[in-house]
């Protein structure tokens, strides 16, 4: 998780908003609407941690404190 955590933390530092997409059933970046360059990575992290529901996303956010940095 350390590498994933650091990646997500760096995204937050850069001003990215990490959200859950009901349509994609995964954790996503708000900026993916216009820039899909990080989509594969976010898809892989979501899959790795089983984030496929809003509830699991909320639990992940709280457990790893990815809300604010």
C-alpha positions in Angstrom: 0.0 0.0 0.0 2.9 2.4 0.6 3.5 3.1 -3.1 -0.3 3.4 -3.7 -0.7 5.6 -0.7 2.2 7.9 -1.8 0.7 8.1 -5.3 -2.7 9.1 -4.0 -1.2 11.5 -1.5 0.8 13.2 -4.3 -2.3 13.5 -6.4 -4.1 15.3 -3.5 -1.1 17.6 -3.1 -1.4 18.5 -6.8 -5.0 19.5 -6.2 -6.7 16.4 -7.6 -10.1 15.4 -6.3 -10.4 11.6 -5.7 -14.1 10.5 -6.0 -16.1 7.3 -6.5 -17.8 6.9 -9.9 -21.0 5.0 -9.9 -20.8 4.7 -13.7 -17.3 3.2 -13.7 -17.7 1.4 -10.3 -14.3 2.5 -9.1 -12.3 5.3 -7.5 -11.6 8.0 -10.1 -10.2 11.5 -10.4 -12.5 14.3 -11.1 -10.0 15.4 -13.8 -10.5 12.1 -15.7 -13.5 13.8 -17.4 -11.0 15.7 -19.6 -7.6 13.9 -19.0 -7.6 10.1 -19.0 -3.8 9.8 -18.6 -4.2 8.5 -15.0 -7.2 6.3 -15.6 -5.4 3.0 -15.9 -3.6 3.6 -12.6 -6.7 4.5 -10.8 -8.5 1.5 -12.2 -5.6 -0.7 -11.0 -5.6 0.7 -7.5 -9.4 0.4 -7.3 -9.2 -3.2 -8.4 -6.3 -4.0 -6.1 -8.2 -2.8 -3.0 -11.7 -4.0 -4.1 -13.2 -0.5 -4.4 -16.3 -1.2 -6.4 -19.0 0.4 -4.2 -19.3 3.9 -2.6 -19.3 2.2 0.8 -15.9 0.5 0.1 -14.6 3.8 -1.2 -15.7 5.6 2.0 -14.0 2.9 4.1 -10.8 3.2 2.1 -10.8 7.0 2.4 -11.2 6.8 6.1 -8.7 4.0 6.7 -5.9 5.6 4.6 -6.9 9.3 5.2 -7.0 10.4 1.6 -9.4 13.2 2.2 -7.1 16.2 2.8 -3.4 16.8 2.8 
